[in-house]
Amino acid sequence: MDGEKNQSILDKKYKWIYGGMFFLTGILVLIVSAIHGRSYEIILRNTVSAFIIGGTVVFMLVDAISRGKEALSYDNYNYKLPFVICYLAALILSVAFSFVPNLFWPYMAIFVMLALFSNSEIGLISGTGLLLISVMLEESGSYGEVFMYLLAGAVAIAMFRDLKETTAIGAPMSISLMMQAVLLIAYNVLFQNRTLSFNLLAIPVLNLMLNVIILLIFLNMFGVYVIRKTNDRYMDINDPEFPLLVSLKEKDKDEYYRAIHTAYLSERVAHELGLNSRAVKTCAYYHRIGILEDKTKWKDVEHLYTENNFPLEAVEYLHEYIQPEKGKPRSKEALTVQLCETVIASIMLLIKKNKNATINYEDLIEGIFKKKTDAGELKDYDVTFREYETIRRILKREKLYYDFLR
């Protein structure tokens, strides 16, 4: 009951915050339009447009939240305030930009920040809306400014949409800056009736430098406080002494050791296939954690993962493994965990029947793979024959490890 009460308070709080975003967008544009001394018609147009922009952004946020964690990138479902802060800061900048030449606007970086704190769709729409506000408030805004920064922002969002701890940002940064430079030249430099010189390119260069500085600072902070934070959480929940696993050990030691050994093998396979080994290991550890409550259905065990703040990717794999969606191909991550678990469970069963039994691990593994192939189970997975053979090869070479199961 306390959890539901806290959630309802949180929802109420964000209703007020999102409402404030909506009204502040319109009111701020109204005030700045008046400061610029625009006509009543233009002030009315700008204000109405700003309210529509703010309302669209708020609607998209609420809609994404209502669809669950998968609708927002990273951990933005649980931490909504960073986007609000980023949007409000960008809103203030968008009206301030109307007082400076458009060539100084660092909208490429703003688009990326808005997208990473929400999702690509919301980032693109909110960034476009704020860009339109800057152009509307200018004395002589043109469509060229909109196209220039909108295209550059869209490219930047595409380049930075899937950041991980191991992501090298050199290539995405270079491509984004190159597109911004090309657009600055195409929409500004080419139309200036001046001889090509360093002075002519000075302002576009300053624009690129400003975007680089903002992006480097932001991406570094995002990596520390968002991406690495998720990886730190993996370190916690993938510790055999994590409370959930300790509870499993106390309830059923066989299940606990089955999870431990499955996780070891799954991590080895995931490394070689280039998968997210931490998320795969989490899936291997916890896909049978419902035993703690004698439940197996996803709706009955989901709370164990959400209450313990499991990373989104791990929760998605667990959901897929426990209750796969009908008609949708299952991932190679799910196949990795299933094959590793089958091998471990088979060996543990044979040892339990006869501790001194002689087991031909290669024949056992071949039998398991043949049975699954003959049953047509591979058709349910999005995996290539090469990857399937790689899993088989890794499991066969772990003979020494299997002896530790005795």
C-alpha positions in Angstrom: 0.0 0.0 0.0 2.8 2.4 0.8 4.4 1.8 -2.6 1.1 2.6 -4.4 0.7 5.7 -2.3 4.2 6.9 -3.1 3.6 6.2 -6.8 0.4 8.2 -6.7 2.2 11.2 -5.0 4.9 10.9 -7.7 2.4 11.0 -10.5 0.6 14.0 -9.0 3.9 15.8 -8.6 4.8 15.3 -12.2 1.4 16.4 -13.4 2.1 19.8 -11.8 5.6 19.8 -13.3 4.5 19.0 -16.8 1.7 21.5 -16.5 4.3 24.1 -15.5 6.3 23.2 -18.6 3.3 23.7 -20.8 2.3 27.1 -19.4 5.9 28.4 -19.0 6.6 27.7 -22.7 3.7 29.9 -23.8 4.1 32.6 -21.2 7.9 33.0 -21.8 7.4 33.3 -25.5 4.6 35.9 -24.9 6.9 38.0 -22.7 9.9 37.9 -25.1 7.8 38.6 -28.1 6.5 41.7 -26.3 10.1 42.7 -25.4 11.0 42.5 -29.0 8.2 45.0 -29.7 6.3 42.7 -32.2 2.8 43.5 -33.4 -0.2 42.0 -31.6 -0.8 39.6 -34.5 2.8 38.2 -34.3 2.7 38.1 -30.5 -0.6 36.1 -30.7 0.9 33.8 -33.4 4.0 33.1 -31.4 2.2 32.5 -28.1 -0.3 30.1 -29.7 2.5 28.2 -31.4 4.5 28.0 -28.2 1.5 26.6 -26.3 1.1 24.0 -29.1 4.8 23.1 -28.9 4.7 22.8 -25.1 1.5 20.8 -25.2 2.9 18.4 -27.8 6.0 17.7 -25.8 4.1 17.1 -22.6 1.6 14.8 -24.4 4.4 12.8 -25.9 6.1 12.5 -22.5 2.9 11.4 -20.7 2.1 8.9 -23.5 5.6 7.4 -23.4 5.3 7.0 -19.6 1.9 5.4 -19.9 3.4 2.8 -22.2 6.0 1.7 -19.7 9.7 1.6 -19.3 10.5 0.4 -22.8 9.0 3.6 -24.3 11.8 5.7 -22.9 15.5 5.3 -23.4 18.0 4.3 -20.7 16.5 4.8 -17.2 14.4 7.8 -18.1 11.2 6.1 -16.9 12.5 6.1 -13.3 14.3 9.4 -13.5 12.1 12.0 -15.2 13.5 15.2 -13.7 16.6 15.4 -15.9 14.5 15.9 -19.1 12.4 18.5 -17.4 15.6 20.4 -16.3 17.1 20.0 -19.8 13.9 21.2 -21.5 13.5 24.3 -19.3 17.2 25.2 -19.7 16.8 24.8 -23.5 13.6 26.8 -23.5 15.4 29.7 -21.8 18.2 29.4 -24.3 15.8 29.3 -27.2 14.3 32.7 -26.4 17.7 34.1 -25.6 19.0 32.9 -29.0 16.6 35.4 -30.6 18.9 38.2 -29.4 22.1 36.7 -31.1 22.9 35.8 -34.7 21.6 32.4 -35.6 25.1 31.1 -36.6 25.9 30.9 -32.9 23.0 28.6 -32.0 24.3 25.2 -30.6 21.1 23.4 -31.4 22.9 20.2 -32.5 24.0 19.6 -28.9 20.6 20.5 -27.5 18.9 18.0 -29.8 21.2 15.2 -28.5 20.7 16.2 -24.8 16.9 16.2 -25.1 16.9 12.8 -26.9 19.2 11.1 -24.4 17.0 12.2 -21.5 13.8 11.0 -23.1 13.9 9.0 -26.4 14.8 9.8 -30.0 11.2 10.7 -31.0 10.6 13.1 -28.1 14.1 14.6 -28.5 13.5 15.4 -32.1 10.1 16.9 -31.6 11.1 19.0 -28.5 14.3 20.2 -30.2 12.4 21.1 -33.3 9.8 23.0 -31.3 12.4 25.0 -29.4 14.2 25.8 -32.7 11.0 27.1 -34.1 10.5 29.3 -31.1 14.0 30.9 -31.7 13.2 31.5 -35.4 9.7 32.9 -34.7 11.2 35.4 -32.2 13.8 36.6 -34.6 13.1 39.8 -36.5 13.8 38.1 -39.8 13.8 34.4 -39.2 13.9 32.2 -42.3 13.2 28.6 -43.3 16.9 28.1 -43.9 17.7 28.3 -40.2 15.0 25.6 -39.5 16.3 23.2 -42.1 19.9 23.8 -41.2 19.6 23.0 -37.5 16.8 20.4 -37.8 18.8 18.3 -40.2 21.9 18.6 -38.1 20.0 17.7 -35.0 18.3 14.7 -36.6 21.7 13.3 -37.7 23.2 13.9 -34.3 20.3 12.1 -32.6 20.8 9.1 -34.9 24.5 9.0 -34.2 24.2 9.1 -30.4 21.0 7.1 -29.9 22.6 3.9 -28.6 25.3 4.9 -26.1 27.0 2.3 -24.1 30.0 2.3 -21.8 32.2 0.9 -24.6 30.8 3.2 -27.3 33.6 5.2 -29.0 32.2 8.7 -29.6 34.8 9.8 -32.1 33.0 8.6 -35.2 29.5 9.8 -34.2 31.0 13.2 -33.2 32.9 13.6 -36.4 29.9 12.7 -38.6 27.6 15.0 -36.7 30.1 17.9 -36.9 30.7 17.3 -40.5 27.0 17.5 -41.3 26.6 20.7 -39.2 29.6 22.2 -41.1 28.2 21.3 -44.5 24.8 22.8 -43.6 26.3 26.0 -42.2 28.2 26.5 -45.4 25.2 25.5 -47.6 22.7 27.8 -45.9 24.9 30.7 -44.9 28.4 31.0 -46.3 27.4 30.3 -49.9 25.0 33.2 -49.9 27.3 35.8 -48.6 28.6 38.2 -51.3 32.1 38.2 -50.0 35.5 36.7 -51.0 36.2 33.3 -49.3 38.5 34.0 -46.3 39.2 32.8 -42.8 37.0 35.6 -41.4 34.0 34.3 -43.4 34.4 30.9 -41.8 35.2 32.1 -38.3 31.6 32.1 -37.0 30.8 28.6 -38.4 34.0 27.3 -36.8 32.9 28.9 -33.5 29.5 27.2 -33.8 31.2 23.8 -34.2 33.6 24.4 -31.3 30.6 25.4 -29.1 28.8 22.3 -30.0 31.9 20.1 -29.4 32.4 21.7 -25.9 28.8 21.2 -24.9 28.6 17.7 -26.2 31.8 16.5 -24.6 30.8 17.9 -21.2 27.3 16.5 -21.4 28.3 13.1 -22.8 31.0 12.7 -20.0 28.4 13.5 -17.3 25.8 11.2 -19.0 28.3 8.4 -19.1 29.2 8.8 -15.4 25.7 9.3 -14.0 23.5 7.2 -16.3 25.4 4.6 -18.3 28.0 3.6 -15.7 25.4 3.8 -13.0 23.5 1.0 -14.8 26.7 -1.0 -15.1 27.3 -0.5 -11.3 23.8 -1.9 -10.8 24.8 -5.0 -12.8 27.7 -5.5 -10.5 25.4 -5.4 -7.5 22.7 -7.8 -8.7 25.2 -10.2 -10.4 27.0 -10.7 -7.1 26.2 -14.2 -5.7 25.7 -12.6 -2.3 22.9 -10.3 -3.6 19.9 -10.7 -1.2 17.6 -12.2 -3.9 20.2 -14.9 -4.6 20.9 -15.5 -1.0 17.1 -16.0 -0.4 17.1 -18.5 -3.3 20.0 -20.3 -1.7 18.2 -20.6 1.6 15.0 -21.9 -0.1 16.5 -24.3 -2.6 20.3 -24.9 -2.9 20.0 -26.9 -6.0 18.2 -24.0 -7.8 20.8 -21.6 -6.5 23.8 -23.6 -7.8 22.0 -24.2 -11.0 21.6 -20.4 -11.5 25.3 -19.8 -10.5 26.6 -22.3 -13.1 24.2 -21.3 -15.8 25.3 -17.7 -15.3 29.0 -18.6 -15.6 28.5 -20.4 -18.9 26.1 -17.8 -20.3 28.6 -15.0 -19.6 31.3 -17.0 -21.4 29.1 -17.5 -24.5 27.9 -13.9 -24.4 31.4 -12.5 -24.4 32.4 -14.5 -27.5 29.2 -13.6 -29.4 29.6 -9.9 -28.6 26.4 -9.7 -26.5 25.8 -7.7 -23.4 27.3 -10.3 -21.1 26.1 -8.5 -17.9 22.5 -8.5 -19.0 22.7 -12.1 -20.1 24.3 -13.1 -16.8 21.5 -11.4 -15.0 18.9 -13.3 -17.0 20.7 -16.6 -16.2 20.8 -15.8 -12.5 17.2 -14.7 -12.1 14.9 -16.2 -14.7 13.7 -18.8 -12.1 13.7 -16.4 -9.1 9.9 -16.8 -9.0 10.5 -20.0 -7.0 10.9 -17.8 -4.0 7.1 -17.1 -4.2 6.2 -20.4 -5.9 5.2 -18.4 -9.0 6.2 -18.6 -12.6 4.1 -16.2 -14.6 5.6 -12.9 -15.6 2.9 -10.7 -14.1 3.5 -12.5 -10.8 7.3 -12.1 -10.7 7.8 -8.8 -12.5 7.7 -6.9 -9.2 10.9 -8.8 -8.0 12.8 -7.1 -10.8 11.3 -3.6 -10.6 11.5 -3.4 -6.8 15.2 -4.3 -7.0 15.9 -1.8 -9.8 17.1 -4.2 -12.4 18.4 -2.4 -15.6 15.9 -2.1 -18.4 17.7 -4.4 -20.8 18.0 -7.2 -18.3 14.3 -6.9 -17.5 13.5 -7.2 -21.2 15.5 -10.4 -21.5 13.9 -11.8 -18.4 10.4 -10.9 -19.8 11.2 -12.6 -23.1 12.6 -15.7 -21.4 9.8 -16.1 -18.9 6.9 -15.2 -21.2 7.9 -14.9 -24.8 5.7 -12.9 -27.2 3.8 -15.1 -29.6 4.9 -14.9 -33.2 7.9 -12.8 -32.4 11.5 -14.2 -32.9 13.3 -14.7 -29.7 16.8 -13.2 -29.2 20.2 -15.0 -29.2 20.5 -13.9 -25.6 17.5 -16.0 -24.6 18.9 -18.9 -26.6 22.2 -18.6 -24.9 20.6 -18.8 -21.4 18.3 -21.7 -22.4 21.1 -23.9 -23.9 23.5 -23.2 -21.0 20.8 -24.0 -18.5 19.8 -27.2 -20.3 23.4 -28.4 -20.2 23.9 -27.5 -16.6 20.6 -29.0 -15.5 21.3 -32.3 -17.4 24.7 -32.7 -15.9 23.5 -31.9 -12.4 20.7 -34.4 -12.8 23.1 -37.2 -13.9 25.4 -36.4 -11.0 22.5 -36.4 -8.5 21.5 -39.9 -9.7 25.1 -41.2 -9.5 27.9 -38.9 -8.1 30.6 -41.2 -9.6 28.9 -41.5 -13.0 31.2 -41.2 -16.1 29.7 -38.6 -18.3 30.8 -38.0 -21.9 30.2 -34.3 -22.0 30.6 -34.0 -25.8 28.0 -36.6 -26.5 25.6 -35.1 -23.9 25.9 -31.7 -25.5 25.6 -33.1 -29.0 22.4 -34.9 -27.9 20.9 -31.7 -26.4 21.7 -29.7 -29.6 20.4 -32.5 -31.9 17.2 -32.8 -29.9 16.5 -29.0 -30.2 17.4 -28.9 -33.9 15.1 -31.9 -34.7 12.3 -30.3 -32.7 12.6 -27.2 -34.8 13.2 -24.9 -31.8 15.8 -22.9 -33.7 13.0 -21.4 -35.9 11.9 -19.5 -32.8 15.2 -17.6 -32.4 16.9 -14.8 -34.3 20.2 -16.6 -34.5 22.5 -17.6 -37.4 23.9 -21.1 -37.8 27.4 -19.6 -37.2 26.3 -18.3 -33.8 24.6 -21.6 -33.0 27.8 -23.5 -33.8 29.8 -21.0 -31.7 27.6 -21.7 -28.7 28.0 -25.5 -29.2 31.8 -25.1 -29.5 32.1 -23.1 -26.3 29.9 -25.5 -24.3 32.0 -28.4 -25.4 35.3 -26.9 -24.4 34.2 -26.3 -20.8 34.8 -30.0 -19.8 37.0 -29.1 -16.8 34.3 -26.8 -15.5 31.7 -29.5 -15.6 33.8 -31.6 -13.3 33.4 -29.0 -10.6 29.7 -29.7 -10.5 30.3 -33.0 -8.7 
